[in-house]
């Protein structure tokens, strides 16, 4: 008997050898869960984000004009009327975007190794970077800008071969009703809004605008790969899930909800005729899209935000994203400082070894051509 034969007799064959079926399948990346009537996307639809490992977040809007970060309107208690002047008034802090070139941003993303980008289509200040048609909307399609920044961004990112992400916040500081959705107990706020029964209807109109805006984003620009929700909480209280009673972020809306959405801004499920909630609306037109949990629905992936270095176990069993900014603020603020190279790499490496994808934020400036002298 040869040594080889003897060895075969001692070492047991793999378990799959007896059946001839090949290696046992790997366990799934995660087990999709169902929340508010919507199941998370399956593994084959989330795999691209898991494999991407690096994306570029672009925080850009009117707040680039005053250049004090994306929360400037709130932190400085700038009234909506005065905040509009950063678009309409020709001052040194005017947001003109005359040198806006999303192709440069897309190239920067490619150069840094990113596989996808996410643009803040609307932040908490309520300014939309596309010409939204809701009558209360404040948008880049209005004078003096008259531009569709989202359209140009999507085209540039696709041309660069990157995945397209859009950020949207339902919060809108321009509405007093955001702080007083019942009209009976106004929350503390920077602008001195006080309790008023009319605020309940004001909040409902704000919700109408959200549904119209989301419908436009998921129908006007082709395939959206990542819909990045932010700020599902109401009156800046509690968690995103705590605001679900108001926004209705699941598959369907409740016809008895105290803040109904007008038919003009509503979508229904073709199979049941039921009115769609926010995730139901997004999935109707973007069946393969991934979303964050910040609408109040569980989301397709988690997002650990901030510049802290990830610790603990590998994020197995879920699709995890680490979102952080290399600047001292998310929006443009030249006085806020920049994270050092070593600190940046510390966050990146400790994320990657824990099986996370990193979404690194940049805050472009005013994108304005110099004035002639």
Secondary structure as the mmCIF struct_conf table of DSSP 4:
data_model
#
loop_
_struct_conf.conf_type_id
_struct_conf.id
_struct_conf.beg_label_comp_id
_struct_conf.beg_label_asym_id
_struct_conf.beg_label_seq_id
_struct_conf.end_label_comp_id
_struct_conf.end_label_asym_id
_struct_conf.end_label_seq_id
HELX_RH_AL_P HELX_RH_AL_P1 UNK A 3 UNK A 10
BEND BEND1 UNK A 11 UNK A 11
HELX_LH_PP_P HELX_LH_PP_P1 UNK A 12 UNK A 14
HELX_RH_3T_P HELX_RH_3T_P1 UNK A 15 UNK A 18
TURN_TY1_P TURN_TY1_P1 UNK A 19 UNK A 20
BEND BEND2 UNK A 23 UNK A 23
HELX_LH_PP_P HELX_LH_PP_P2 UNK A 24 UNK A 28
BEND BEND3 UNK A 29 UNK A 29
STRN STRN1 UNK A 30 UNK A 30
STRN STRN2 UNK A 34 UNK A 35
TURN_TY1_P TURN_TY1_P2 UNK A 36 UNK A 37
STRN STRN3 UNK A 38 UNK A 39
HELX_LH_PP_P HELX_LH_PP_P3 UNK A 40 UNK A 42
HELX_RH_AL_P HELX_RH_AL_P2 UNK A 43 UNK A 52
STRN STRN4 UNK A 54 UNK A 58
BEND BEND4 UNK A 61 UNK A 61
TURN_TY1_P TURN_TY1_P3 UNK A 62 UNK A 62
HELX_RH_AL_P HELX_RH_AL_P3 UNK A 63 UNK A 66
TURN_TY1_P TURN_TY1_P4 UNK A 67 UNK A 67
BEND BEND5 UNK A 68 UNK A 68
TURN_TY1_P TURN_TY1_P5 UNK A 70 UNK A 71
HELX_RH_AL_P HELX_RH_AL_P4 UNK A 72 UNK A 75
TURN_TY1_P TURN_TY1_P6 UNK A 76 UNK A 77
HELX_RH_AL_P HELX_RH_AL_P5 UNK A 80 UNK A 88
BEND BEND6 UNK A 89 UNK A 89
BEND BEND7 UNK A 91 UNK A 91
TURN_TY1_P TURN_TY1_P7 UNK A 92 UNK A 93
TURN_TY1_P TURN_TY1_P8 UNK A 98 UNK A 99
HELX_RH_AL_P HELX_RH_AL_P6 UNK A 102 UNK A 111
TURN_TY1_P TURN_TY1_P9 UNK A 112 UNK A 113
BEND BEND8 UNK A 115 UNK A 115
STRN STRN5 UNK A 116 UNK A 122
TURN_TY1_P TURN_TY1_P10 UNK A 124 UNK A 125
STRN STRN6 UNK A 127 UNK A 128
BEND BEND9 UNK A 129 UNK A 130
BEND BEND10 UNK A 134 UNK A 134
TURN_TY1_P TURN_TY1_P11 UNK A 135 UNK A 136
STRN STRN7 UNK A 138 UNK A 139
TURN_TY1_P TURN_TY1_P12 UNK A 140 UNK A 141
BEND BEND11 UNK A 142 UNK A 142
TURN_TY1_P TURN_TY1_P13 UNK A 143 UNK A 145
HELX_RH_AL_P HELX_RH_AL_P7 UNK A 149 UNK A 159
TURN_TY1_P TURN_TY1_P14 UNK A 160 UNK A 161
HELX_LH_PP_P HELX_LH_PP_P4 UNK A 162 UNK A 162
STRN STRN8 UNK A 163 UNK A 169
TURN_TY1_P TURN_TY1_P15 UNK A 173 UNK A 174
HELX_RH_3T_P HELX_RH_3T_P2 UNK A 176 UNK A 179
TURN_TY1_P TURN_TY1_P16 UNK A 181 UNK A 182
BEND BEND12 UNK A 183 UNK A 184
HELX_LH_PP_P HELX_LH_PP_P5 UNK A 186 UNK A 188
TURN_TY1_P TURN_TY1_P17 UNK A 190 UNK A 191
TURN_TY1_P TURN_TY1_P18 UNK A 197 UNK A 198
HELX_RH_AL_P HELX_RH_AL_P8 UNK A 199 UNK A 219
BEND BEND13 UNK A 220 UNK A 222
BEND BEND14 UNK A 225 UNK A 225
STRN STRN9 UNK A 226 UNK A 230
STRN STRN10 UNK A 234 UNK A 234
TURN_TY1_P TURN_TY1_P19 UNK A 235 UNK A 236
STRN STRN11 UNK A 237 UNK A 237
BEND BEND15 UNK A 238 UNK A 238
TURN_TY1_P TURN_TY1_P20 UNK A 240 UNK A 240
HELX_RH_3T_P HELX_RH_3T_P3 UNK A 241 UNK A 243
HELX_RH_AL_P HELX_RH_AL_P9 UNK A 244 UNK A 247
BEND BEND16 UNK A 250 UNK A 251
STRN STRN12 UNK A 252 UNK A 252
TURN_TY1_P TURN_TY1_P21 UNK A 255 UNK A 256
BEND BEND17 UNK A 258 UNK A 259
HELX_LH_PP_P HELX_LH_PP_P6 UNK A 260 UNK A 262
HELX_RH_3T_P HELX_RH_3T_P4 UNK A 263 UNK A 265
STRN STRN13 UNK A 268 UNK A 268
TURN_TY1_P TURN_TY1_P22 UNK A 270 UNK A 272
HELX_LH_PP_P HELX_LH_PP_P7 UNK A 274 UNK A 274
STRN STRN14 UNK A 275 UNK A 276
HELX_RH_AL_P HELX_RH_AL_P10 UNK A 278 UNK A 285
TURN_TY1_P TURN_TY1_P23 UNK A 287 UNK A 288
STRN STRN15 UNK A 290 UNK A 291
BEND BEND18 UNK A 293 UNK A 293
TURN_TY1_P TURN_TY1_P24 UNK A 294 UNK A 295
BEND BEND19 UNK A 296 UNK A 297
BEND BEND20 UNK A 300 UNK A 301
STRN STRN16 UNK A 302 UNK A 305
BEND BEND21 UNK A 306 UNK A 308
HELX_LH_PP_P HELX_LH_PP_P8 UNK A 309 UNK A 310
BEND BEND22 UNK A 312 UNK A 313
TURN_TY1_P TURN_TY1_P25 UNK A 316 UNK A 316
STRN STRN17 UNK A 317 UNK A 317
BEND BEND23 UNK A 318 UNK A 318
STRN STRN18 UNK A 320 UNK A 325
BEND BEND24 UNK A 326 UNK A 326
STRN STRN19 UNK A 327 UNK A 327
BEND BEND25 UNK A 328 UNK A 331
TURN_TY1_P TURN_TY1_P26 UNK A 334 UNK A 335
BEND BEND26 UNK A 336 UNK A 336
STRN STRN20 UNK A 338 UNK A 338
HELX_RH_AL_P HELX_RH_AL_P11 UNK A 341 UNK A 352
TURN_TY1_P TURN_TY1_P27 UNK A 353 UNK A 355
STRN STRN21 UNK A 357 UNK A 362
HELX_LH_PP_P HELX_LH_PP_P9 UNK A 369 UNK A 372
#
